[in-house]
Amino acid sequence: MAAITLSITEVRDKFLPLIREAKELLEEIIITKNGKPEAVLISYEEYESWLETLEITKDDELMAGIREAKADIKAGRLYTKEEVFGAGRKAKHGAKQK
């Protein structure tokens, strides 16, 4: 997905359609002033995703777990579903186990 670049004047003239584009098409709209980027218009959904990503990257313990998992994958330390859950297990989410 390529970002759209528009001047402040263009954004002012097309603001409501641009909001729709950002929301429905998940477009990133770079707003420029005198040819220099000043701001970005993104959907609220995309904004929340960025906040979640920032929160994850600030969690040292979680990031250490991610790095460890990536190292395990690279080293081939992987398990099949059957190895983890046992062969023939057909439990569904919310189903009670015996």
N, C-alpha and C positions, 0 to 999 in steps of 0.2 A: 504494500500500500504506500503510494507516494503522497507526500504532504502537498497541500495546496498553499501557495504563497500569495497573499493579497495585501494591498496597502490599507491603512486605517480608513481612508476615504471609501475604498471598495467595500470594506467590511461594514461600514456605517450604512451604505446604500443597500446591502444585501444581508443584513444581520439575521432576520428570521429564517430565510432559506438556508443560510450557513449553519444555523443551530440544528435544523433538520438534517442537513448533510452530515454534520459531526455525530449526531445521535444515530441516525438510521444507517448510514454508510460507514460509520466508524472512521471518518476522514479526520486527519489532523490538519488544521488550518493555521498556518504561520502568518501572523500579522506584523507587517513592517511599518516603520516610520522613517521617512527619508531613505528608503532602501535597506534599512537595517532591521533585523528581526527584533521585535519588542515583546511579543506575547504569542501564546498558542491557544487555539480554541479546540477543545476535545470534548467528547461526550462525558456525562457524569459517570457512566459505567466505566469508561477508560480511566477517569480520574480516581475512582475508588480502587481500581486495579493497581494503579501506580502507588497509592497509599499503602495497600496491602503488601506490595513488593518492598517498599521502603521499610515497613514494619518488620518484615521477615529478615531483611538484610541487617537490621539493627540488633537482632536476637543472636548473640554470639553462640549460644548452645545449639540453636537450630541450624545456624550456618555450619557449625562444626559437624553436625550430623549429616548435612548435605554433602560436605566435602568428603566425609568418611564413606558415604554411599557411592559417590562418584569414583573413589579409589577402589572400592569393592568391585564395581562394575568393570573398571579398567583392568583389574587383576583377575577377572573371571570368577569372582566369588559370588555366584548366582544360584538361586534355588528355583525349582519348578513349583507350580501351584500344589502339585501332589506332595512334594517334599515338605512344604510348609503346612498344608492343611490335611494331608493324608489322602490316600487314594479313595475314590468313590464318595467322598463327602459332598453332599448336595444341599448344604444349609443355605437358606436365603436370609437376607437382611430382615431382622425382626422376628424370624422364626425361632421358636424355643428349641434348645438343644436338649437331648436326653442324656 
